[in-house]
Amino acid sequence: MAFYAWGVGFYGHGFYMVVLGRSTGWPAATLSSMVAGFWLANVVSSLAIGRLTDRFGARPAVVYGALAMAAGCFSLAAFEAGLFRAEWQLFAVFALMGSAYPGLAAMAVSASLVPWFKRRLGLALGIALTGASAGGAVMPPLMDWLSARYGFASAMTGIGAALVLSLLPVALFLVRPPEEGEATREMGASATPAEAHCKPPTARFLGDFRFWLVALACSLSLGAQVGFLMHQIPLLQGSLGLSGAAYAVSVAALSAAAGRFVLGALSGRFSLPVLAAGCYLIQAFGLLLLLAGGPSLLLFAASAIAGFVIGCIVMLPPLLLVDGFGAAGYGTAYGLTAAGMFVMASLATAATGWLFDATGAYGWPLVALAALHVLASLLVLWHGRRQRTGEAAR
């Protein structure tokens, strides 16, 4: 699930923007706005899938995610083949893929694991989301190679077919809630199917100021990360070439695998808000290194630093929510948080393209994205302080 969600629906966008920009001649702002449609569709889809997983478990969401993401791949192939060429049609394709993303990515992965794990949820997420790093490391160079050899349309058709054939068996046979007593195999776990699928009212979360702090911090940090990653290939291709930029994406994704395990190991030992703030600041530092520019080796190193916490920033929303509010109603809580995250991801992606078109460079966009991370770190530390105060009062 994570391999295809990130490989096709996350890291792939930078490649799509370059290929489609060449074939259409559309400016970066137009293509960025279309990719922003991907994230806007995530908003509605996240709210619906969050409630769906609370009620029925993650399986229906995964089935939809697989079918809709594959349909998006086939539609990109059809667009490149000339079967349709209107801007609104390509926007609809990205929106379709966006609606599929929550059914395969962190929401569905974490919703599949929360009923099974409690104390070791961070480690479980770290292992499961290794597929995200694999997808980011493998898919952009694979797309580049397949497109050069067979054409973009054939490449996306093959990837879409592989996606649906791989994921439907996973959804139908492997994704399920634990039966009575199964979750107790994990030492200290107390989750049960009844607890995991409980549906408290949405007002429980919206009326809690600490929830808003978590949701806003997660939204700002993911927006900054997505704004960078959606433009990483266009940002670096001038210095590294298209193939070199694709490999820089792979370096970031492989670095993310290491960072994800580090966070998983530390999450049970240190305060999650402090860990979250550290992750946000590390990526801000990596973005500022990219802003400094320099030789190819430095650009690859900056990509590795920024990439080290890519997986951490994806893992942190589930961990912060379960740590702060428990597993009851997790799908609803994550759906509300994800809606904010995807709004910010959409705005940051589009704004990065607009700023680039306005200034002719990626300097100011990188500064703005780094500033979002700094603000997110302050908000999550505020949440941690309020959480400690509440625990002391109890």
VOKOLBA-348254 format. One record per residue: residue in one letter; x, y, z of N, C-alpha, C in turn. Coordinates in steps of 0.05 Angstrom, whole numbers, plus 32768, in hexadecimal, padded with zeros to 4 digits. Layout:
BEGIN
AXYZXYZXYZ/...
***
This chain:
BEGIN
M80117FE88000800080008000801180198000/A8024801A8012803580328014804780357FFB/F8051801F7FF0806280207FD98054802F7FC2/Y803C80287FBC802E80347FA68022804F7FAD/A801A80537FC6800F806D7FCE802480837FCA/W803C807E7FD4805180927FD2805F80917FB7/G8064807A7FAD807280787F93806280847F7C/V8048807F7F7B803780897F65802980A37F6D/G801E80A47F85800D80BB7F8D801B80D17F9C/F803580CE7FA1804380E37FB0805C80EB7FA2/Y807080DA7FA1808980E17F94808680E37F75/G807280D77F6A806F80D77F4D806780F27F42/H805C81047F538052811D7F488067812F7F3B/G807F81307F47809481407F3B809B81367F1F/F809B811B7F1C80A081107F01808A81177EEE/Y807181147EF7805A811A7EE6805B81377EDD/M8062814A7EEF806381667EE78078816B7ED1/V808F815E7ED380A381627EBE809A81577EA4/V8091813E7EA4808981317E8B8071813F7E7E/L805C81457E8E804581537E83804B816F7E7B/G805D817C7E89806581977E81807381977E66/R808381837E61809081817E47807C817C7E30/S8068816B7E36805681647E20804081797E1C/T803A81897E308025819D7E2D802F81B97E2B/G804681BF7E36805081DA7E37804381EC7E4B/W803381E07E5D802581EF7E72803981F97E87/P803582117E938048821B7EA78047820C7EC1/A805B82107ED2805D82027EEB804582087EFD/A803A82217EFC802382287F0D800B82187F06/T800782137EEC7FF082037EE37FF281E67EEC/L800A81DA7EE8800E81BF7EF0800D81BC7F0E/S801881CF7F1D801881CE7F3A7FFB81D07F44/S7FEA81E07F377FCE81E27F3F7FC081C87F3B/M7FC781B97F267FBB819F7F217FC3818B7F36/V7FDD818B7F3D7FE681797F527FD981817F6C/A7FD4819C7F707FC681A57F887FAA81987F8A/G7F9E81937F727F8481867F727F85816A7F7E/F7F9C815D7F7B7FA181437F877F9D81457FA6/W7FA9815A7FB17FA8815D7FCE7F8D81677FD8/L7F7F81787FC87F6581817FCF7F5181697FD0/A7F5481577FBD7F42813F7FBD7F47812F7FD6/N7F5F812F7FE07F6681217FF97F55812B8010/V7F4E814580107F3F815080277F248142802A/V7F14814180157EFA813480167EFD8117801A/S7F10810A800C7F1480ED800F7F1D80E6802B/S7F2E80F680387F3780EF80537F2080EF8067/L7F0F810380657EF8810580777EE680EC8074/A7EE180E5805B7ECF80CE80567EDC80B4805E/I7EF680B180577F048097805D7F098095807B/G7F0D80AB80897F1080AA80A67EF8809E80B4/R7EE080A880AD7EC8809D80B97EC3808080AF/L7ECA807B80967EC78060808B7ED7804B809A/T7EF1805280A07F02803F80AE7EF9803C80CB/D7EEE805180D87EE4804D80F37ECD803980F3/R7EBD803980DE7EA5802980DE7EAA800D80D2/F7EBA800B80BD7EBC7FF180AF7ED97FE680AE/G7EEC7FF580BA7F087FEC80B77F157FF7809E/A7F2E7FF1809A7F3D7FFD80847F397FF08069/R7F2E7FD880687F2D7FC9804E7F1E7FD78038/P7F067FE2803C7EF87FF080267F088007801C/A7F168015802E7F26802C80257F3D80248013/V7F4A800D801A7F608004800A7F577FFA7FEF/V7F407FED7FED7F367FE47FD37F317FFC7FC1/Y7F2480117FCC7F1F80297FBC7F3980367FB4/G7F4C80387FC77F6580457FC17F7480377FAA/A7F74801D7FAA7F82800E7F957F7580137F7A/L7F5B80117F797F4D80147F5F7F4F80307F54/A7F4B80447F667F4B80607F5D7F6880697F55/M7F7C80607F647F9880687F5D7FA0805B7F42/A7F9880427F3E7F9E80357F247F8F80437F0D/A7F76804B7F127F67805A7EFE7F7580757EF7/G7F8180817F0B7F90809A7F067FA880957EF4/C7FB6807F7EF97FCD80787EE87FC580747ECB/F7FAF80657EC77FA580607EAC7F9D807B7E9F/S7F91808D7EAF7F8880A67EA37FA080B87E9C/L7FB680B87EAB7FCE80C77EA37FD980BC7E89/A7FD880A17E867FE180957E6D7FCF809E7E56/A7FB5809F7E5A7FA380A87E457FA880C57E3E/F7FAD80D67E527FB380F27E4C7FCB80F57E3B/E7FE180E77E427FFA80E97E337FF680DE7E17/A7FE480CA7E147FDF80BE7DFA7FCD80D07DE9/G7FC380E67DF47FB380F97DE57F9580F37DE4/L7F8B80E17DF57F6F80DA7DF67F5E80F17E01/F7F6A81027E127F5E811B7E1B7F74812E7E22/R7F6F81487E207F84815C7E237F7C81757E32/A7F6481777E3C7F5B818F7E4A7F6781917E65/E7F6C81A97E6F7F7881AD7E897F6681A27E9F/W7F4C81A77E9D7F3A819E7EB27F39817F7EB3/Q7F3E81727E9D7F3E81547E9D7F57814A7EAC/L7F6D81567EA87F85814E7EB77F8281547ED5/F7F75816B7EDB7F6F81727EF77F5E815C7F04/A7F4A81527EF47F39813D7EFF7F4881237F03/V7F5C811D7EF37F6C81057EF67F7C81077F11/F7F88811E7F167F9781217F2F7F8481207F47/A7F6C812B7F447F5881297F597F50810D7F5F/L7F4D80FC7F4A7F4680E07F4E7F5C80D27F5D/M7F7580D77F567F8C80CA7F647F8D80D47F81/G7F8680EE7F857F8680F97FA07F7180EC7FB1/S7F5A80E67FA67F4580D87FB67F4D80BC7FBE/A7F5F80B07FAE7F6980957FB47F7F80957FC9/Y7F8E80AB7FCB7FA680AB7FDC7FA080A37FF9/P7F8C80AF80077F8880A780237F8280898027/G7F78807C80127F72805F80147F8A804D8011/L7FA18059800B7FBA804980097FD08054801B/A7FCF806D80237FE6807A80307FE38078804E/A7FED808D805C7FF0808B80797FD680868087/M7FC08092807D7FA6808E808B7F9F8070808B/A7F9F806380747F97804780727FAB80358080/V7FC5803B807D7FDA802A80897FD8802C80A8/S7FD5804480B27FD4804780CF7FB9803C80DA/A7FA3804080CB7F8A803580D47F8A801780D5/S7F9A800B80C37F9D7FEE80C47FAD7FE480DC/L7FBF7FF580E67FD27FED80FB7FC87FF58117/V7FBA800C811A7FB2801681347FA380018144/P7F907FF181387F837FDD81497F957FC78153/W7FAC7FC381477FBE7FAD814E7FD47FB58161/F7FDC7FCF81617FF37FD781707FED7FEF8182/K7FFB7FF081987FF9800781AA8014801181B2/R8022800381C2803D800C81CB8051800D81B4/R804E7FFB81A180627FF9818B805680048171/L80428016817380378021815A804B802F814A/G805D803F81568072804D81478083803A8137/L808C80248144809D80118136808D8003811F/A80747FFC812580637FEF81108060800280F8/L805A801B80FD8057802E80E78071803280D8/G8087803380E780A1803580DA80A7801F80C7/I80A1800680CF80A57FEF80BE80927FF080A6/A80787FF580AB80657FF48096806A800A8081/L80718022808A80758038807880908038806A/T80A08023806F80B88020805F80B1801D8041/G80998013803C809080128021808F802D8013/A808A80428023808A805D801880A68065800E/S80BB805E801D80D68064801580DD80537FFC/A80D4803A7FFC80DA80297FE580CC80347FCC/G80B3803D7FCF80A580497FB980B380627FAE/G80BC80737FC080CA808B7FB880E580867FAB/A80F280717FB5810D806A7FAA810B805C7F8F/V80F6804C7F8C80F4803C7F7380E480497F5D/M80CE80567F6480BA805E7F5080C480747F3D/P80CE808B7F4780D780A07F3480EC80967F20/P810280897F298114807F7F158108806A7F02/L80F580597F0E80E880457EFD80D680537EE8/M80C780677EF080B780767EDD80C980837EC7/D80DF808E7ECF80F2809A7EBC80FC80857EA8/W8104806E7EB2810E80597EA180F9804E7E8E/L80E180487E9980CC803D7E8980C280517E74/S80C1806A7E7C80B8807F7E6980CC80827E52/A80E680817E5980FA80847E4480FA806C7E31/R80F480557E3B80F5803C7E2B80DA80377E1C/Y80C4803B7E2A80AA80347E1E8097804B7E1B/G809D80637E25808B80797E24807C807C7E3E/F807480957E458067809B7E5E804C808D7E60/A803D808C7E4A8023807F7E4B802580617E51/S803780537E45803B80377E4A804580327E67/A805780447E70806180417E8B804B80437EA0/M803A80577E9D8024805B7EB1800F80457EAF/T800B803A7E977FF880247E948002800B7EA3/G801C80057EA080287FEE7EAE80287FF27ECB/I802E800A7ED5802F800F7EF28013800D7EFE/G7FFF80177EF07FE380157EF97FDA7FF87EFB/A7FE17FE87EE77FDA7FCC7EE87FE87FBD7EFF/A80017FC37F0380107FB67F1980047FBE7F34/L7FFC7FD77F367FF17FE17F4F7FD77FD27F57/V7FC47FD07F457FAB7FC47F4C7FAE7FA67F50/L7FBF7F997F417FC47F7C7F457FD27F767F5F/S7FE27F887F697FF17F847F827FE07F8A7F9A/L7FCF7F9F7F997FC27FA97FB17FA77F9D7FB7/L7F987F947FA37F7E7F887FA97F817F6F7FBA/P7F947F5D7FB57F977F467FC77F9E7F4F7FE4/V7FAF7F647FE67FB67F6E80017F9D7F778010/A7F8C7F8780017F747F92800E7F617F7C8016/L7F5E7F6880057F497F5480097F517F3F801D/F7F6B7F3980207F747F2280317F847F2A8049/L7F917F4280497FA37F49805F7F9A7F5F8071/V7F8B7F7280667F827F8980767F687F818085/R7F6A7F80809F7F537F7980AF7F587F8180CC/P7F437F8580DC7F477F8B80F87F4D7F728108/P7F597F74811F7F5F7F5C812F7F457F4F813A/E7F467F35813C7F307F27814A7F357F2A8168/E7F217F2281787F237F2581957F3C7F1981A0/G7F4C7F2981AE7F647F1E81BB7F7D7F1F81AA/E7F7B7F22818F7F937F21817E7FA67F378184/A7F9C7F4F81897FAE7F66818D7FBE7F6481A7/T7FB67F5281B97FC57F4F81D27FE07F4181CD/R7FE47F3781B57FFE7F2B81AF80157F4081B1/E800E7F5981AC80217F6E81B080227F7581CD/M803A7F7481D9803C7F7981F680317F9481FD/G801E7F94821080137FAD821A7FFD7FB88209/A7FF67FAB81F27FE07FB681E27FC57FB181EF/S7FB47FC581ED7F9A7FC281F87F847FC881E4/A7F8C7FCC81CA7F787FD281B67F677FBA81B0/T7F4E7FBF81AB7F3C7FAB81A37F2C7FB5818B/P7F1F7FA3817C7F0F7FAD81667EFA7FC1816F/A7EED7FBE81857ED97FD1818E7EE57FEC8194/E7EFD7FEC81A07F0A800681A67F138013818C/A7F1E800481797F29800F81617F14801B8150/H7EFB800F81507EE68018813E7ED18029814C/C7ED7803281657EC4804481737EC3805E8164/K7EAB806B81637EA8808481557E9E809A8167/P7EB180A881757EA880BF81847EA080D58172/P7E9080E8817B7E8880FE81697EA0810F8160/T7E9D811981487EB2812B813D7EB881428150/A7EA3814B815D7EA68163816F7EBA815D8185/R7EBE8144818D7ED2813E81A27EED8148819A/F7EF4814681817F0E814E81787F0E816C8171/L7EFA817581637EFA8191815B7EF781A48172/G7EED819B81897EEB81AB81A17F0381AA81B3/D7F18819C81AB7F30819981BB7F4681AA81AF/F7F4F81BE81BE7F6481D081B47F7E81C181AE/R7F8481AD81BD7F9D819D81B77F9B818F819D/F7F83818681957F7F817A817B7F86818E8165/W7F7C81A681687F8281BA81547FA081C08151/L7FAE81C081687FCB81C581677FD981AE8157/V7FD18195815D7FDC817E814F7FD581808131/A7FBC8185812B7FB38185810F7FC1819B80FF/L7FC481B3810B7FD181C980FD7FEF81C480FA/A7FFC81BA810E801981B3810C801D819E80F6/C800D818980F68010817580E1800A818080C6/S7FF6819280C47FEF819E80AA800681AF809F/L801181C080B0802781D180A6803F81C1809E/S804681AD80AE805E819D80A8805A818D808E/L80438180808B803E81708073803D8183805B/G8030819A805E802F81AD8047804B81B5803E/A805C81BB8051807881C2804A808681AB803C/Q808281938047808F817C803B80858176801F/V806A8177801B805F81728001806781877FED/G806681A17FF6806F81B67FE4808B81B27FD9/F809C81A87FEB80B881A17FE280B981897FD0/L80AC81737FD880AE815B7FC980A1815C7FAD/M808A816B7FAB807D816E7F91808E817D7F7E/H80A1818D7F8880B2819E7F7780CF81957F78/Q80D5817F7F8580F181777F8780FE81727F6D/I80F181647F5B80FD815E7F4180FF81777F30/P80EA81887F2D80EE81A27F1F810481B37F2C/L810681B37F47811981C37F55813681BB7F4E/L813B81A07F4C815681967F49815E818F7F2D/Q814B818E7F1A815281857EFF816581997EF1/G816481B37EF9817681C67EEC819381C07EF3/S819881B67F0C81B381B17F1581BB81947F10/L81A881817F1281AE81657F1181A481577EF8/G819381647EE8818581577ED2816E81477EDC/L815C813F7EC9814481307ED1814B81167EDF/S815D81077ED4816480ED7EE0817180F17EFB/G818381057EFD8190810A7F17817C81147F2C/A816981247F238154812D7F36814381167F40/A813D81037F2E812E80EB7F35813D80DB7F4A/Y815880D97F46816880CA7F5A816A80D97F74/A816980F47F73816881037F8C814F80FD7F9C/V813980F97F8E812080F07F9B812480D57FA8/S813280C37F9A813880A97FA6814980AB7FBF/V815D80BD7FBE816E80C17FD6815D80CB7FED/A814B80DD7FE8813A80E77FFE812880D18009/A811E80C07FF7810C80AB8000811B80968010/L8134808F80078144807B8016814C80868031/S815280A08032815980AD804C814180AC805E/A812980AF8053811080AE8063810C80938070/A8116807E806481138063807081228062808A/A813B806D808A814A806D80A3813D807F80B8/G8134809680B0812880A880C3810E809D80D0/R80FF808E80C080E6808280CA80EC806E80E0/F8101805E80DD8108804B80F281138058810B/V8122806E8107812C807D811E81148088812E/L81018094812080E9809F812F80DA8088813C/G80D78072812E80C8805B813A80D680528154/A80F18051815480FF8048816B80FE805C8182/L80FD8076817B80FE808B819080E28092819A/S80CD808B818B80B28095819280A9808B81AD/G80B2807381B680AA806981D080BB807281E7/R80D0808281E180E3808A81F580E380A881FB/F80DB80B881E880DC80D581EA80C180E181E4/S80BE80FA81EC80A5810881E780A0810B81C9/L8089810381C08083810581A480828122819A/P8077813581A980788151819F8095815B819A/V80A7815381AC80C3815C81A980CF814E8190/L80CA8135818D80D48127817580C98133815C/A80AF813A815C80A28146814580B08161813E/A80B48172815280C1818C814D80DD81888141/G80EC8174814B8106816F8140810581678123/C80F18156811C80EE814D810080E8816580EE/Y80D6817680F780CF818D80E680E7819F80E1/L80F881A480F6810F81B580F3812581A980E2/I8127818E80E3813B818180D28134818580B4/Q811B818280AD811481868091811781A38089/A811181B6809B811581D28095813381D7808E/F814581CB809E816181CE8099816981C3807E/G815E81AC8076816481A0805C815A81B28045/L814381BF8049813981D18034814B81E98031/L815581F380478167820A8045818282038039/L818B81EA803D81A381E1802F819F81E08011/L818781D78008818181D77FEB818081F47FE1/L817782067FF1817782227FE98193822D7FE5/A81A682237FF581C1822C7FF381CE82237FD9/G81C4820D7FCD81CF82027FB481EB81F77FB8/G81F981F47FA1821481EA7FA2821881D27F90/P822D81C27F94823281AB7F82821D81957F86/S821E81837F73820A816D7F73820A815D7F8D/L822181587F98822381487FB0821481567FC7/L821681717FC98209817F7FDE81EB817E7FDA/L81E2817F7FC181C5817E7FBC81BA81627FC3/F81C9814D7FBE81C181337FC681C181307FE5/A81D5813D7FF281D6813C800F81BE814B801B/A81B78162801081A181728019818781628016/S818481547FFF816D81447FFA816B812E800F/A8182812280178182810D802B817A81188046/I81838130804D817C813C8067815E81428068/A8154814F80538138815580528127813B8051/G8132812780448124810E8041812480FD805A/F81378102806C813A80F18084812080F18095/V81128107809480F9810880A580E081078094/I80E28101807B80C980FF806A80B680EB8077/G80C080D3807C80AF80BE808880A680C580A4/C80B880D380B380B080DC80CE809880EF80CE/I8099810280BB8083811580BA8069810780B2/V806A80F280A3805280E2809D804980D180B5/M805C80C780C4805680B680DB804B80C680F3/L805480DF80F5804E80EE810D803080F38112/P802080FA80FE800380FE81047FF680E68111/P7FF880CD81077FEC80B781167FF780B48133/L801180B78136801D80B48151801380CA8164/L801380E3815A800A80F9816C7FED80F68173/L7FDC80ED81607FC080EA81667FBA80D48179/V7FC780BC81757FC280A681887FCE80AD81A3/D7FE580BA81A47FF280C181BD7FE180D581CD/G7FD580E881BE7FC680FD81CC7FA980F881D1/F7F9D80E681C07F8080E381C17F7680C681C2/G7F8880B381C07F81809781C17F78808C81A6/A7F72807181A67F6B8064818D7F4E80668186/A7F3D806D81997F20806F81947F1B80858180/G7F0C807F816B7F06809481577F1E809D8147/Y7F33808B81457F4C809481377F46809C811B/G7F36808D810C7F30809380F07F2580AF80ED/T7F1280B780FE7F0680D180FD7F1B80E78104/A7F2B80E281197F4080F581207F5480F9810A/Y7F5D80E280FE7F7180E580E87F6480F180CF/G7F4B80EB80CA7F3E80F780B37F3C811580B5/L7F35811F80CD7F34813C80D17F50814980CE/T7F64813B80DA7F7F814680D87F89814580BB/A7F84812F80AD7F8D812C80927F8081408080/A7F67814780857F5A815C80757F6A81768075/G7F72817E808E7F83819680907F9E81928083/M7FAA817B80867FC48176807A7FC38178805C/F7FAE816D80507FAC816D80337FA581888028/V7F95819880377F9081B4802F7FAB81C3802D/M7FBB81C080427FD481CD80437FE781C3802E/A7FE781A880297FF8819D80147FF081A97FF9/S7FD681AB7FF47FCD81B77FDA7FD681D47FD8/L7FD281E47FED7FD982007FEC7FF882037FE9/A800781F37FF7802481F67FF6802F81EE7FDB/T802381D97FCF802C81D07FB4802681E67FA0/A800E81F17FA0800782067F8D8017821F7F92/A801A82277FAC802882407FB28046823E7FAA/T805182267FAD806D82237FA4807082287F86/G805D821D7F77805E82237F5A805982407F53/W8046824D7F61804182697F5C805A827A7F63/L806682757F7A807E82847F82809582807F6E/F809782677F6480AC82627F5080A782727F37/D808E82727F2D808882817F15808C829F7F19/A808682A97F32808882C57F3780A582CE7F3A/T80B682BD7F4580D282C57F4B80E682B97F38/G80DE82A37F2980F082967F17810482847F24/A8101827F7F3E8114826D7F4C810582617F64/Y8113824D7F708107823F7F878110824A7FA2/G811E82617FA28129826B7FBB811382727FCF/W810182847FC880EB828C7FDA80D982757FE1/P80D182647FCE80C1824D7FD680CE823C7FEB/L80E882377FEA80F682277FFE80F682358019/V80FA824F801A80F9825E803380DD825C803F/A80C8825F802F80AD825D803A80A782418045/L80B0822C803780AB8211804180BA820C805B/A80D28216805D80E18212807680D38221808D/A80C88238808780BA8248809C80A1823980A6/L8094822A8094807D821A809D8086820580B1/H809D81F980AD80A781E480BF80AD81F080DA/V80B9820880DB80BF821580F480A6821B8104/L8091822580F68078822A8104806B8210810E/A806D81FB80FE806281E18107807081D78120/S808A81DB8122809981D28139808F81E18152/L808A81FB81508081820A8167806582018170/L805381FB815D803881F28164803981D78172/V804981C48168804881AA8174805581AA8190/L806981BC8194807481BE81AF805F81CB81C2/W804F81DD81B8803981E881C8802581D281D0/H801F81C181BD800D81AA81C3801A819981D9/G8033819381D68041818281EA8040818F8206/R804381A98207804281B78221802681B5822D/R801181B8821D7FF681B682277FF0819A822F/Q7FFB818682217FF6816A8228800281648242/R801B816D8247802881698261801981768278/T800F818F82727FFF819D82867FE6818E828E/G7FD88183827A7FC08174827F7FC5815B828E/E7FDB814D82887FE2813482967FE9813B82B3/A7FF7815182B77FFE815882D37FE5815F82E3/A7FD1816C82D67FB9817382E47FA9815B82EC/R7FA9814682DA7F9B812E82E17FA9811E82F7/
***
